[in-house]
């Protein structure tokens, strides 16, 4: 009799536990991170009664957490990668908005300014045409400054997001450490603390949205959380906070993720961080944003410098030599590494000799590493290409249109510098004057044919192309035959005799280019001299217009430089979009697989409710029968 009561009682309690667990599953169907639980039942060992073993019922062994460690880790990892790709894509789309085409783009402003010189060519003395050109130049400078300001706003926004993400990481790490402590104490009971484990796993999933981690379980039930594969963020209940610091060059445009443990700070390389929002934002800040800044800064520096060079070769309406049309910031000096031993300072400028470096500028920063006091290597950071140098034999170092030299102090072996030539160029671009009369649109030189010429020589083109102390000196070409001439006057390489003449081929001296057409007769002359009538001449305006087709940006014409920048940003956005789509799809599929193991299915739980309800009712009926038997027995005994 007692055995029947015990079996019924155990069955009642077991099925009640199963009903409670199923109800708990249903209640938490929408709880983030909850893992479905199930009661594990086992048969109580039977009792020997001479004629066999009689069962003693059922008992609850434990409440099991339906969980796959492998799928949980895969889901966490894939969500970290998706978060990184998504964060970078969002920022790149903002860059795409800055580098826009159409009438409001920088490319249109460049073309409008250069095209406006055509009106001055048609009417050199028309102040209205000159005012329009000056307005176009001012508008171009303003668009550069606006674009630079928008880039600065993006930088500030990224910094804010990074700080918020780091605050969340440190907060989540502290909560994981607290969960570790609670789980460690609860594990001592011999039973699995399912809800605490779910809570910790959910915290780890949230943490990996910000930064990818590696989890290693310890025997006491705690979990170690590591960054960049080996740097401990959480060990048991100890937390190592993370923060942002400048790199070795104290470059304000870049940040390094730093972890502090036992008072010592260690910088982690961006390439080792893996996924997470922080990794995506750092990649955007340290790579994409720097490259975009360089593309914009190179355009401003190259266009501003080249226009200034050409403008300075002309004469204004008052007959005065032209100056700069644009005001540009001086190129920043090289940033010295904090580990440098020497005290050298690097000066950087645009190359002027033997020719202008504006057409060779590359949109890149450079790292200069000294292997001795004067020699070493330069690394172009945009493509990783290296170049050897020795300032003892060649100074300044000339690379990609730049002059780089030690301005003071001396370098030591192991010293390194970061050169950022295009920083702040777009933000500082302005027009240098406001008077339309100051536009130097007249050529500094004029050409005239000899009065006694007998041939068919005519002037095709004359332009000043390079600054030269003898630019306005008088130079005479005297033809000795149809295909040769002598040169007399003042300048480098003058006098010269027996030079070859080909119609349509440029003749260059003292910084000017002269092109003649026709056939000369012996004794015919052509003289190049200072322009005596600058008010009615627009030769330099024609040269300014010709800049449109100058191969300036990686071999592309000056007016196509902005299109090249747009294409580079567009390719990055497209590539990042593909990566984000793939990673999001993978993360969603892995999460479905994980939820298939750990998630709550309401239909399945409803079926279990019916099953355990019937089992509970049958167990209760068993007790009723036992009670009825006991009552009948007691009545019979009392008779």
C-alpha positions as CSV (number, residue, x, y, z in Angstrom):
1,X,0.0,0.0,0.0
2,X,2.7,2.5,1.0
3,X,4.7,1.7,-2.2
4,X,1.6,2.6,-4.3
5,X,1.2,5.8,-2.5
6,X,4.9,6.6,-2.9
7,X,4.8,5.8,-6.6
8,X,1.8,8.1,-7.1
9,X,3.3,10.9,-5.0
10,X,6.6,10.8,-7.0
11,X,4.7,10.7,-10.3
12,X,2.6,13.6,-9.2
13,X,5.6,15.6,-8.2
14,X,7.6,14.8,-11.4
15,X,4.7,15.7,-13.7
16,X,4.1,18.9,-11.7
17,X,7.8,19.8,-12.2
18,X,7.4,19.0,-15.9
19,X,4.3,21.2,-16.1
20,X,6.1,24.1,-14.3
21,X,9.1,23.8,-16.7
22,X,6.9,23.8,-19.7
23,X,5.0,26.8,-18.4
24,X,8.2,28.6,-17.8
25,X,9.3,27.9,-21.4
26,X,6.0,29.3,-22.7
27,X,6.3,32.4,-20.4
28,X,9.9,33.1,-21.8
29,X,9.2,32.5,-25.4
30,X,10.1,36.1,-26.2
31,X,12.8,36.6,-23.7
32,X,16.1,37.4,-25.4
33,X,18.8,34.7,-24.8
34,X,16.4,32.2,-23.1
35,X,17.2,28.6,-23.7
36,X,14.4,26.0,-23.7
37,X,14.4,23.9,-20.5
38,X,13.2,20.3,-20.0
39,X,12.9,18.1,-17.0
40,X,15.1,15.0,-17.0
41,X,13.3,12.0,-15.4
42,X,14.7,8.7,-14.3
43,X,13.2,5.6,-12.9
44,X,13.7,4.9,-9.2
45,X,15.5,1.5,-8.8
46,X,13.1,-1.3,-8.2
47,X,12.7,-3.2,-4.9
48,X,13.3,-7.0,-4.7
49,X,10.4,-8.9,-3.2
50,X,11.3,-12.5,-3.7
51,X,9.3,-13.0,-6.8
52,X,10.9,-10.1,-8.7
53,X,11.8,-6.4,-8.7
54,X,8.9,-4.0,-8.2
55,X,9.3,-0.5,-9.5
56,X,9.3,2.4,-7.1
57,X,8.2,5.1,-9.5
58,X,10.0,8.1,-11.1
59,X,12.1,11.0,-9.9
60,X,13.4,14.3,-11.3
61,X,17.2,14.2,-11.9
62,X,17.6,17.8,-13.1
63,X,16.2,20.5,-15.2
64,X,18.2,20.4,-18.5
65,X,19.1,23.5,-20.6
66,X,18.8,22.8,-24.3
67,X,21.9,24.4,-25.5
68,X,24.6,23.8,-28.2
69,X,27.9,25.4,-27.3
70,X,29.1,25.1,-30.9
71,X,26.1,26.9,-32.4
72,X,26.1,29.5,-29.7
73,X,29.7,30.4,-30.5
74,X,29.1,30.4,-34.3
75,X,26.1,32.7,-33.8
76,X,28.1,35.0,-31.6
77,X,31.0,35.1,-34.1
78,X,28.8,35.6,-37.2
79,X,26.9,38.4,-35.5
80,X,30.2,40.1,-34.6
81,X,31.3,40.0,-38.3
82,X,27.9,41.3,-39.4
83,X,28.0,44.1,-36.9
84,X,31.5,45.2,-38.1
85,X,30.5,45.1,-41.8
86,X,27.2,47.0,-41.1
87,X,28.9,49.7,-39.1
88,X,31.5,50.3,-41.8
89,X,28.9,50.3,-44.5
90,X,26.8,52.9,-42.7
91,X,29.8,55.3,-42.4
92,X,30.9,54.7,-46.0
93,X,27.4,55.8,-47.2
94,X,28.0,59.1,-45.5
95,X,31.2,59.5,-47.4
96,X,29.4,58.8,-50.6
97,X,27.0,61.7,-49.8
98,X,30.0,64.0,-49.6
99,X,31.6,62.8,-52.8
100,X,28.6,63.4,-55.0
101,X,28.4,64.2,-58.6
102,X,26.2,66.6,-60.6
103,X,26.0,70.3,-60.5
104,X,26.6,70.4,-56.8
105,X,29.7,68.4,-56.8
106,X,33.3,69.5,-56.7
107,X,34.0,68.3,-60.2
108,X,31.4,70.8,-61.6
109,X,33.0,73.6,-59.6
110,X,36.4,72.8,-61.0
111,X,35.1,72.8,-64.5
112,X,33.1,76.0,-64.1
113,X,36.1,77.9,-62.8
114,X,38.4,76.7,-65.6
115,X,35.7,77.3,-68.3
116,X,35.1,80.8,-67.1
117,X,38.5,81.9,-68.4
118,X,37.1,81.6,-71.9
119,X,35.1,84.8,-71.4
120,X,38.3,86.6,-70.4
121,X,40.0,85.3,-73.6
122,X,37.2,86.8,-75.6
123,X,37.3,90.1,-73.8
124,X,40.5,90.7,-71.8
125,X,39.5,94.1,-70.5
126,X,35.9,93.1,-69.4
127,X,35.8,93.4,-65.6
128,X,32.5,91.5,-65.5
129,X,34.1,88.4,-67.1
130,X,37.0,88.7,-64.6
131,X,34.5,89.1,-61.7
132,X,32.7,85.9,-62.8
133,X,36.0,84.0,-62.8
134,X,36.9,85.3,-59.4
135,X,33.5,84.2,-58.1
136,X,33.9,80.8,-59.6
137,X,37.3,80.4,-57.9
138,X,35.8,81.5,-54.6
139,X,32.9,79.1,-55.0
140,X,35.4,76.2,-55.7
141,X,37.3,77.1,-52.5
142,X,34.1,77.2,-50.5
143,X,33.0,73.7,-51.8
144,X,36.4,72.3,-50.8
145,X,36.0,73.8,-47.3
146,X,32.4,72.5,-47.0
147,X,33.5,69.0,-48.0
148,X,36.3,69.2,-45.5
149,X,33.9,70.3,-42.8
150,X,31.6,67.4,-43.6
151,X,34.5,65.0,-43.3
152,X,35.3,66.6,-39.9
153,X,31.7,66.1,-38.8
154,X,31.9,62.4,-39.7
155,X,35.2,62.1,-37.8
156,X,33.5,63.6,-34.7
157,X,30.5,61.3,-35.1
158,X,32.8,58.2,-35.4
159,X,34.7,59.2,-32.3
160,X,31.5,59.6,-30.4
161,X,30.2,56.2,-31.5
162,X,33.5,54.6,-30.5
163,X,33.4,56.1,-27.1
164,X,29.8,54.9,-26.6
165,X,30.8,51.4,-27.8
166,X,33.8,51.3,-25.4
167,X,31.6,52.3,-22.5
168,X,29.1,49.5,-23.4
169,X,32.0,47.0,-23.7
170,X,33.4,47.9,-20.2
171,X,29.9,47.8,-18.7
172,X,29.1,44.4,-20.3
173,X,32.5,43.0,-19.2
174,X,31.7,44.1,-15.6
175,X,28.3,42.3,-15.8
176,X,29.9,39.2,-17.2
177,X,32.3,39.2,-14.3
178,X,29.4,39.5,-11.9
179,X,27.6,36.6,-13.7
180,X,30.8,34.5,-13.4
181,X,30.8,35.0,-9.7
182,X,27.2,34.0,-9.3
183,X,27.6,31.0,-11.5
184,X,30.7,29.9,-9.7
185,X,28.8,29.9,-6.4
186,X,25.7,28.3,-7.8
187,X,27.7,25.5,-9.5
188,X,28.7,24.3,-6.0
189,X,25.1,22.9,-5.5
190,X,25.8,20.3,-8.1
191,X,23.0,21.5,-10.4
192,X,23.3,23.7,-13.5
193,X,22.1,27.3,-12.9
194,X,20.3,27.5,-16.3
195,X,19.0,31.0,-16.0
196,X,22.3,32.4,-15.0
197,X,24.1,30.6,-17.9
198,X,21.5,32.1,-20.3
199,X,22.0,35.5,-18.8
200,X,25.8,35.2,-19.2
201,X,25.6,33.9,-22.8
202,X,23.2,36.8,-23.7
203,X,25.7,39.3,-22.2
204,X,28.5,37.7,-24.3
205,X,26.3,38.0,-27.4
206,X,25.7,41.6,-26.7
207,X,29.4,42.2,-26.1
208,X,30.3,40.6,-29.5
209,X,28.1,43.1,-31.3
210,X,30.7,45.7,-30.2
211,X,33.8,43.6,-30.3
212,X,34.6,40.0,-31.3
213,X,35.7,37.9,-28.3
214,X,37.0,34.4,-27.6
215,X,35.5,32.5,-24.7
216,X,37.3,29.8,-22.7
217,X,35.5,27.9,-19.9
218,X,37.2,27.4,-16.5
219,X,36.6,24.4,-14.2
220,X,34.8,26.5,-11.6
221,X,32.1,27.4,-14.1
222,X,33.4,30.9,-15.0
223,X,34.3,31.9,-18.5
224,X,37.4,33.9,-19.6
225,X,36.7,36.5,-22.3
226,X,39.6,37.4,-24.6
227,X,40.1,40.1,-27.2
228,X,42.3,39.8,-30.3
229,X,42.7,36.1,-29.4
230,X,45.0,36.6,-26.4
231,X,44.2,39.8,-24.4
232,X,42.1,39.0,-21.4
233,X,39.1,41.2,-21.0
234,X,37.5,39.1,-18.3
235,X,39.2,36.5,-16.2
236,X,36.9,35.1,-13.5
237,X,35.7,38.2,-11.7
238,X,38.6,40.5,-12.9
239,X,38.0,43.0,-15.7
240,X,40.6,44.7,-17.8
241,X,39.0,48.0,-19.2
242,X,39.5,49.0,-22.8
243,X,40.0,52.5,-24.1
244,X,41.2,54.5,-27.2
245,X,44.7,56.0,-27.5
246,X,46.7,57.7,-30.2
247,X,49.1,55.7,-32.3
248,X,52.9,55.9,-32.0
249,X,52.9,59.1,-34.1
250,X,50.2,60.8,-32.1
251,X,48.2,61.0,-35.3
252,X,44.9,62.8,-34.5
253,X,43.2,61.0,-37.4
254,X,43.8,57.5,-36.1
255,X,43.0,55.6,-32.9
256,X,44.3,52.4,-31.4
257,X,42.2,50.1,-29.1
258,X,44.1,49.7,-25.8
259,X,43.5,47.3,-22.9
260,X,44.8,48.0,-19.4
261,X,45.7,45.1,-17.1
262,X,47.5,45.5,-13.8
263,X,48.3,49.1,-14.6
264,X,50.0,48.3,-17.9
265,X,48.4,49.3,-21.2
266,X,48.7,47.3,-24.4
267,X,47.7,48.5,-27.8
268,X,45.9,46.0,-30.0
269,X,46.4,46.0,-33.8
270,X,43.3,46.7,-35.8
271,X,43.8,43.6,-38.0
272,X,43.6,41.3,-35.0
273,X,40.3,42.6,-33.6
274,X,38.1,40.5,-36.0
275,X,34.5,41.6,-36.0
276,X,32.3,43.9,-33.9
277,X,31.1,47.5,-34.3
278,X,34.3,48.9,-32.8
279,X,36.5,47.0,-35.4
280,X,34.3,48.3,-38.2
281,X,34.4,51.9,-37.0
282,X,38.2,51.7,-36.5
283,X,38.7,50.4,-40.0
284,X,36.6,53.2,-41.3
285,X,38.4,55.8,-39.2
286,X,41.9,54.6,-39.7
287,X,41.7,53.6,-43.4
288,X,38.6,54.7,-45.3
289,X,38.3,58.2,-43.7
290,X,42.1,58.8,-44.0
291,X,42.0,57.8,-47.7
292,X,39.0,60.1,-48.4
293,X,40.7,62.9,-46.6
294,X,43.8,62.4,-48.8
295,X,41.7,62.3,-52.0
296,X,40.1,65.6,-51.1
297,X,43.3,67.2,-49.8
298,X,45.3,66.1,-52.9
299,X,42.7,67.7,-55.2
300,X,42.8,70.9,-53.2
301,X,46.6,71.0,-53.0
302,X,47.3,70.0,-56.6
303,X,44.7,72.3,-58.2
304,X,45.5,75.2,-55.9
305,X,49.2,74.9,-56.5
306,X,49.0,74.4,-60.2
307,X,46.6,77.3,-60.7
308,X,48.9,79.4,-58.6
309,X,51.9,78.4,-60.6
310,X,50.2,79.3,-63.9
311,X,48.6,82.5,-62.5
312,X,52.0,83.8,-61.2
313,X,53.4,83.6,-64.8
314,X,50.9,86.2,-66.1
315,X,50.4,89.9,-65.8
316,X,47.4,91.7,-64.3
317,X,45.5,94.7,-65.8
318,X,48.0,97.0,-64.2
319,X,50.9,95.2,-65.8
320,X,52.1,93.7,-62.6
321,X,53.3,90.1,-62.3
322,X,50.6,87.8,-61.0
323,X,50.7,86.2,-57.5
324,X,48.8,83.4,-56.0
325,X,45.1,83.0,-56.9
326,X,44.5,80.6,-54.0
327,X,45.9,80.6,-50.4
328,X,47.0,77.2,-49.3
329,X,48.2,76.0,-45.9
330,X,51.8,75.0,-45.5
331,X,52.3,71.2,-45.7
332,X,52.5,69.8,-42.1
333,X,55.9,68.5,-40.9
334,X,56.5,64.8,-40.4
335,X,55.0,63.4,-37.2
336,X,57.8,61.8,-35.1
337,X,57.3,58.5,-33.4
338,X,57.2,58.5,-29.6
339,X,60.0,55.9,-29.7
340,X,62.4,58.1,-31.7
341,X,65.9,58.6,-30.2
342,X,67.1,61.4,-32.5
343,X,65.8,65.0,-32.5
344,X,65.3,65.4,-36.3
345,X,62.4,67.4,-37.7
346,X,61.1,66.7,-41.2
347,X,60.0,69.4,-43.6
348,X,57.6,68.5,-46.4
349,X,56.8,70.7,-49.5
350,X,55.5,70.3,-53.1
351,X,58.4,69.7,-55.5
352,X,59.4,72.7,-57.6
353,X,62.7,71.5,-59.2
354,X,63.4,70.3,-61.8
355,X,59.7,70.6,-62.5
356,X,56.5,71.1,-60.5
357,X,55.4,68.0,-58.6
358,X,51.7,68.7,-58.8
359,X,51.1,66.2,-61.5
360,X,52.8,63.4,-59.6
361,X,51.0,63.7,-56.2
362,X,49.6,60.4,-54.8
363,X,46.7,60.3,-52.4
364,X,48.6,58.7,-49.6
365,X,50.4,59.1,-46.3
366,X,54.0,57.9,-46.0
367,X,56.0,56.3,-43.2
368,X,59.7,57.1,-43.2
369,X,62.0,54.7,-41.3
370,X,65.7,55.5,-40.8
371,X,68.2,52.7,-40.7
372,X,71.0,55.2,-40.1
373,X,71.2,58.9,-39.5
374,X,70.6,59.7,-43.2
375,X,69.4,56.5,-44.9
376,X,66.4,54.3,-44.7
377,X,63.1,53.5,-46.5
378,X,59.9,55.3,-47.3
379,X,56.7,53.3,-47.4
380,X,53.7,54.6,-49.4
381,X,50.9,53.5,-47.0
382,X,48.2,53.4,-49.7
383,X,49.8,50.5,-51.5
384,X,52.6,49.4,-49.2
385,X,55.3,50.1,-51.8
386,X,58.8,50.9,-50.4
387,X,61.5,53.1,-51.6
388,X,65.1,53.4,-50.4
389,X,66.7,56.8,-49.8
390,X,70.0,58.3,-48.6
391,X,69.8,62.0,-47.7
392,X,73.6,62.1,-47.6
393,X,73.8,61.8,-51.4
394,X,70.3,63.1,-52.4
395,X,68.6,65.8,-50.5
396,X,65.8,66.6,-50.5
397,X,64.2,63.2,-50.9
398,X,61.8,63.5,-53.9
399,X,58.9,61.1,-54.0
400,X,55.5,61.4,-55.7
401,X,55.9,65.1,-56.3
402,X,57.0,65.9,-52.7
403,X,60.3,67.2,-51.3
404,X,61.1,65.7,-47.9
405,X,64.2,66.7,-45.9
406,X,65.5,67.1,-42.4
407,X,64.9,70.7,-41.4
408,X,66.6,70.6,-38.1
409,X,68.3,68.2,-35.7
410,X,69.5,64.7,-36.7
411,X,67.9,61.3,-37.0
412,X,69.1,58.1,-35.4
413,X,68.8,54.5,-36.6
414,X,65.4,53.2,-35.7
415,X,63.6,56.6,-35.9
416,X,60.4,56.8,-37.9
417,X,58.1,59.6,-39.1
418,X,54.6,59.8,-40.5
419,X,54.1,62.2,-43.4
420,X,50.6,63.5,-44.0
421,X,51.0,66.0,-46.8
422,X,47.3,66.5,-47.6
423,X,45.9,67.1,-44.2
424,X,43.9,70.4,-43.8
425,X,44.6,71.4,-47.4
426,X,40.9,71.4,-48.4
427,X,39.8,73.0,-45.1
428,X,42.2,76.0,-45.5
429,X,41.7,76.7,-49.3
430,X,40.6,80.3,-49.9
431,X,41.0,82.9,-52.7
432,X,44.0,85.3,-52.2
433,X,42.4,88.5,-53.4
434,X,39.0,90.0,-54.3
435,X,39.8,92.5,-57.0
436,X,39.1,91.4,-60.6
437,X,41.9,93.6,-61.9
438,X,44.4,91.5,-59.9
439,X,43.7,88.5,-62.1
440,X,46.9,88.0,-64.1
441,X,45.3,87.0,-67.4
442,X,47.9,88.5,-69.8
443,X,50.9,86.5,-71.0
444,X,54.2,87.8,-69.6
445,X,55.8,87.4,-73.1
446,X,54.7,88.2,-76.6
447,X,56.1,87.1,-80.0
448,X,56.5,89.1,-83.2
449,X,57.7,88.1,-86.6
450,X,60.5,89.9,-88.3
451,X,59.4,92.8,-90.6
452,X,61.4,91.5,-93.5
453,X,60.4,87.9,-93.2
454,X,59.9,86.2,-96.6
455,X,58.5,82.8,-95.6
456,X,55.1,81.7,-94.4
457,X,55.9,81.6,-90.7
458,X,52.9,82.4,-88.4
459,X,52.4,82.1,-84.7
460,X,50.4,79.1,-83.6
461,X,50.8,79.4,-79.8
462,X,52.9,81.1,-77.1
463,X,52.5,80.3,-73.5
464,X,54.5,80.7,-70.3
465,X,54.7,77.3,-68.6
466,X,57.3,77.6,-65.9
467,X,58.8,80.3,-63.6
468,X,62.2,81.4,-64.9
469,X,64.3,84.5,-64.0
470,X,64.7,85.1,-67.8
471,X,61.1,84.6,-68.6
472,X,60.7,88.1,-70.1
473,X,64.2,88.4,-71.6
474,X,64.4,89.0,-75.3
475,X,65.1,86.0,-77.4
476,X,65.4,85.9,-81.2
477,X,65.1,82.9,-83.5
478,X,66.9,83.4,-86.8
479,X,66.2,80.7,-89.4
480,X,69.2,79.6,-91.5
481,X,67.2,77.2,-93.6
482,X,63.7,75.8,-93.8
483,X,64.5,73.2,-91.2
484,X,67.0,74.9,-88.8
485,X,67.5,78.1,-86.8
486,X,69.9,79.8,-84.4
487,X,68.9,81.4,-81.1
488,X,70.3,84.6,-79.6
489,X,69.5,86.6,-76.5
490,X,69.5,85.9,-72.8
491,X,68.7,82.7,-71.0
492,X,69.8,79.2,-70.2
493,X,71.1,77.4,-73.3
494,X,71.4,80.6,-75.3
495,X,73.1,81.3,-77.7
496,X,72.4,78.1,-79.7
497,X,73.0,77.3,-83.3
498,X,71.8,74.7,-85.8
499,X,68.6,73.8,-83.9
500,X,66.1,71.7,-85.8
501,X,62.7,73.2,-86.7
502,X,59.5,71.2,-87.3
503,X,56.2,73.1,-87.9
504,X,53.8,72.6,-85.0
505,X,56.6,71.4,-82.6
506,X,57.1,73.5,-79.5
507,X,60.3,75.5,-79.1
508,X,61.1,76.0,-75.4
509,X,63.4,78.5,-73.6
510,X,63.3,80.5,-70.4
511,X,60.0,78.9,-69.2
512,X,57.9,79.6,-72.4
513,X,56.7,77.4,-75.2
514,X,56.5,78.8,-78.7
515,X,54.8,76.9,-81.5
516,X,55.1,78.1,-85.1
517,X,53.6,76.9,-88.3
518,X,54.5,77.5,-91.9
519,X,57.8,77.3,-93.8
520,X,60.5,79.9,-93.1
521,X,63.0,81.4,-95.5
522,X,66.7,81.9,-94.6
523,X,67.1,85.1,-92.7
524,X,63.5,85.1,-91.3
525,X,63.2,85.9,-87.6
526,X,60.8,85.5,-84.7
527,X,61.4,87.4,-81.4
528,X,60.0,86.5,-78.0
529,X,60.1,89.4,-75.5
530,X,58.3,91.0,-72.6
531,X,54.6,91.8,-73.3
532,X,54.3,95.5,-73.7
533,X,50.5,95.5,-73.9
534,X,49.1,93.4,-71.0
535,X,45.7,95.1,-71.0
536,X,44.7,93.7,-74.4
537,X,46.3,90.3,-74.1
538,X,44.8,87.1,-72.6
539,X,47.5,84.6,-73.2
540,X,47.7,83.5,-69.6
541,X,43.9,83.0,-69.6
542,X,44.4,80.6,-72.4
543,X,47.0,78.7,-70.5
544,X,44.7,78.6,-67.5
545,X,42.0,77.0,-69.7
546,X,44.5,74.5,-71.0
547,X,44.9,73.2,-67.4
548,X,41.6,71.3,-68.0
549,X,43.4,68.7,-70.0
550,X,46.6,68.5,-68.0
551,X,47.3,65.0,-66.8
552,X,47.1,65.6,-63.1
553,X,45.5,62.8,-61.0
554,X,47.1,59.4,-61.6
555,X,47.4,60.2,-65.3
556,X,43.8,61.5,-65.6
557,X,43.0,65.0,-66.8
558,X,42.6,67.7,-64.1
559,X,38.8,67.9,-64.7
560,X,38.5,64.2,-64.3
561,X,40.2,64.0,-61.0
562,X,37.0,64.3,-59.0
563,X,35.4,61.6,-61.0
564,X,38.3,59.3,-60.1
565,X,37.7,60.2,-56.4
566,X,34.0,59.4,-56.7
567,X,34.7,56.1,-58.3
568,X,37.1,55.1,-55.6
569,X,34.6,55.9,-52.8
570,X,31.8,54.2,-54.9
571,X,33.8,51.0,-55.2
572,X,34.4,50.9,-51.5
573,X,30.7,51.4,-50.8
574,X,29.8,48.7,-53.2
575,X,32.3,46.2,-51.8
576,X,31.3,47.0,-48.2
577,X,27.6,46.5,-49.2
578,X,28.3,43.1,-50.7
579,X,30.3,42.1,-47.5
580,X,27.5,43.3,-45.2
581,X,24.8,41.4,-47.2
582,X,26.8,38.2,-47.0
583,X,27.7,38.5,-43.3
584,X,24.1,39.4,-42.4
585,X,22.8,36.4,-44.3
586,X,25.3,34.1,-42.6
587,X,24.4,35.5,-39.2
588,X,20.7,35.1,-39.7
589,X,21.1,31.5,-40.9
590,X,23.3,30.5,-38.0
591,X,20.9,32.2,-35.5
592,X,18.1,30.1,-37.0
593,X,20.1,26.9,-36.4
594,X,20.9,28.0,-32.8
595,X,17.2,28.8,-32.2
596,X,16.3,25.4,-33.6
597,X,18.1,23.9,-30.6
598,X,17.6,26.4,-27.9
599,X,14.5,28.3,-28.9
600,X,10.9,27.7,-27.6
601,X,8.4,26.2,-30.1
602,X,4.9,27.1,-28.8
603,X,3.2,24.3,-30.7
604,X,5.6,21.8,-29.2
605,X,5.2,23.2,-25.7
606,X,1.4,23.1,-26.0
607,X,1.6,19.5,-26.9
608,X,3.8,18.8,-23.8
609,X,1.3,20.7,-21.6
610,X,-1.4,18.2,-22.7
611,X,0.9,15.3,-22.2
612,X,2.1,16.3,-18.7
613,X,-1.5,17.3,-17.8
614,X,-2.8,13.9,-18.5
615,X,0.2,12.3,-16.7
616,X,-0.5,14.5,-13.7
617,X,-4.2,13.6,-13.8
618,X,-3.3,9.9,-14.0
619,X,-0.9,10.3,-11.1
620,X,-3.6,12.0,-9.0
621,X,-6.0,9.1,-10.0
622,X,-3.4,6.7,-8.7
623,X,-3.5,8.4,-5.3
624,X,-7.2,8.4,-5.3
625,X,-7.3,4.6,-5.9
626,X,-4.7,4.0,-3.2
627,X,-6.7,6.1,-0.9
628,X,-9.9,4.1,-1.8
629,X,-8.1,0.8,-1.2
630,X,-6.8,2.1,2.1
631,X,-10.3,3.2,3.2
632,X,-11.8,-0.1,2.2
633,X,-9.1,-2.0,4.1
634,X,-9.6,0.1,7.3
635,X,-13.4,-0.5,7.1
636,X,-12.9,-4.2,6.9
637,X,-10.4,-4.3,9.7
638,X,-12.9,-2.5,12.0
639,X,-15.7,-5.1,11.6
